[in-house]
């Protein structure tokens, strides 16, 4: 009994150790839990998948992720959603998703106008807009507008509500609600700031779209992070069903309609095979929740009303097998069949994930127990799992292999399946159909309007580290093998240049050549041009505390001397002119009083000791690693301030011990006073007798 009691805590500790160290490692390889969606288009909008060169007409229901590009024609407009946040773009606007994952939204705005409305920013979330002049970071929920002129020489930022920070040219500018500023130049910035102006036509259109979302009735039943929830209001109705609660019934479907039938399949990295529905409301019901039949009608059953549900490429079950394929007339190459998942059924992704990801993608999209999810996930013998729609022949959709991989419409090529044929179908958890070029580009027609190549290839200032560039799909054997192994667009066994170790990158020509003036961040602008937060700090030493990482100094010194000067040489060759030239109208005013919403970073603190210089100060501003996208340059970090620099306890100067209080000298003994005349002496009687004698 004692041995059992002793081993039980040890087994618990061992299991916790395994969960704590193995699960996060696997979770790092999980795909993101959210995407972007172009849910509204007005005019012609072109789309280019990440890593590809072809431009096609944008599909409103195709998910957008890292590396994807969009371009709006003159007079066109578009609306995108990333969870509860909305992004609206005007005509002749080009954007690129530099990074889009669970915590980071990083968008490149090469040209045009963008309106961003952020409902919520959780702790640790980064929302950044990168332009040729600056990187603007959204720090609070609110409404923002960013405009980039056609030449890429000026960026206008307006903060209607919220709070943000513009980084560029070596300094950070804080912007509060109601402020507006125009930043000109690239390496040397000039700015003209003031209050936000009146709304224009584009702003009024954005406000009308926001009002439409606020009035959405579907927000009562699903989370606002479910992309496409507001489309359900116009195409169906909500009803309370005894078994599932409030569910949504589409009211504009034809007879014989079934989920995951009116659309096509596309290959979207890093998930792989992704369903793209044709209906205008066809995003939320096909990437969140489950489908059920009630009284012969299909209805969508949303998951719990959580804060942020996890996106899934297609909540279906693939079936096949030799007996099933032989019974259907697919033609040469075989075929593929699937049916939708029902409520409380576990979704097992066909792409590589961790067990934690499987739990999250299920519990946020349907009412299911975590223990049940784990049991189904670990159940290798899938024949023991019974699905709601597996024996419903009307719910099964089957097409040929050629239709599936070439992104062709499924409804027109659907092969009817009967109940007897479904008895021979086998659930295929390891779904390994290799994509082709058409799978990646999609079924959209060739775009008639394309952006100028110079616009999409512009360098932009980035504060956060963009994701590695997507590898173009070439259909080679090695790439197909990688697709089948991981379920994501694979890279060759030999790592590309942007993914090679740092030692190898330092021996090669770097992909990013920062501009020379960008490194000159040690010169302090005069007080008449840029007012620091505290005038006392401006009189301190102009040497900043921030020291670049050794690896970055080596990479920056590799380009020719005419392009990038080493930091030590730049300090000797710097021009006495400051980097920041304020607008001419602002030189006649008091900058500290007239521009309260722009607070450049204060001057640096006094130079620390050599021991302090050798310590990396990564907590001030996140420095990007060496792997960078070719179209991005990085803004220099903000100077160290008393708010950002926290020295190590051992670096703090020791204070002298307080002096000890002085010991008072001993008090002198009081001498007895002689008795006055007429008073009796207090001497003893024997002494008086001696005096008389």
C-alpha angles and dihedrals in degrees: 000000000000090000091052092050090049095050097047096069089044092055091049091051092048092050092048090049091052093048094046096050105030101042098054090048091055092040090061089069095050118114119249119278095225141044139183126254132200094218100166131038131181113182127349119335122177126208132202121187116229113275094012132107100209121098119207135175110280119253113215093216100047111106116240123214143159114332098018120131133209131191127185122208123232109292093011127123135195139190125208132184131207104183108304093341119098127208121192126188131195130215122306092018125144123197135174128193102231092177134000120170139124094296107020134064111180118170129180114219105194096170140347137036130312132184118199125192113186117189098184139011114191123206110284095020118134122203113180136170114199121202133171089265107037150351113247117203120199107220101177138025111273147099120299137175127199124187126188119192119234092256093051092232099115137039124195118202123192123185108197092172130352133038134273147164130231116209122193144115093028101306142075123233119202116215125195132198113296095023131124134185140174117216117199131192130026114240094020113038128206120186138198112198138183143122124322113269131224123297118269129204094278092050092050091051090051091050091052090053090050091051090052091056093047091056094048112130092201090068087077092065105033136035118266087235089071100100111230098020092130092058091066093070095072099041107042148000138248123242134178111241121190096228100043109018118228111007133172123240119198111225102193105061127117127239113284092024117155133179117269095021108095100065142038142261123254134179110241119176134265097013098046120209109040129182117233112194123209099214115095089235093046105114112071097043092052101046101034135038127005139276127241139172119238118183090341095308126108117240134180116235111202123211127245114310093254127162098250120009120201117251119234125195094225128347096214140116118236118217134188142121135163095277093047094048093047091055094057129068102235096144121222117351098031125248148260128236135185144164132202124265118249130222116296091012119131120244113216108193116228089216126077114278141146125257090250091058091051090053093050096046090052105040091048094051105039141012103267137138118249090228090056091050091052093048093052092044092053094041105105092180098072091178087081090064116087118203127204097233099032094101095037104100091191090061095052120092122193132181137167122272090248092056092046100052097038095058093243123161109279100203094063093048099040115138113212116238125201130208094258092056091049089058087067094047118110124204109247112208094169097060106182111172110150117227128231132210092274090054091062099042094043135214098298120124119252110281115252092200121052130177120249109269091231091058098054092043096055119126115244132194113252129189098181122054111263119225118261115276117269116253113240115246112246102164093235121159093249092051093047089051090053090050091055094046100049105015090232133094100284131211126221118272088254105074117238120244096264091054099045121112118275094250090060093044092054090057093054134062106278118243092225122058108188117213115262096239091053092070093051095088097130097078111095117220116234119263092247092063107036120023114210121215093254124029092208091065092053091065093057128096113301093223110107122222095227115103119189121239115267093239092054093050090055093050094046092052094055099078117082117287091246091062106036125017121201114255095250093051092047092057089058096042099042117130115240088234114100122242096235118067110182122219113281091242091055095054090071093053136067104264095198093054104032097045107042093149093063113070113171115207112276124252117278125270121250116294110275126226121280090259089058094048093057093057114091114240099207092150093072103063126347108249114213118241122242096266105089139156116259093240098053133081122186127239115234115254122265117263118264115266135180087261096054105034118077112176122212114264089247090055095058113102113254115244120229116253114257114259117261116250114259115257109237115237117254113273115254118246114255114243113229112250117238113253116260122243111278095027125108115243118243092222119123119269095249092057091052090053091053092052092051091054 
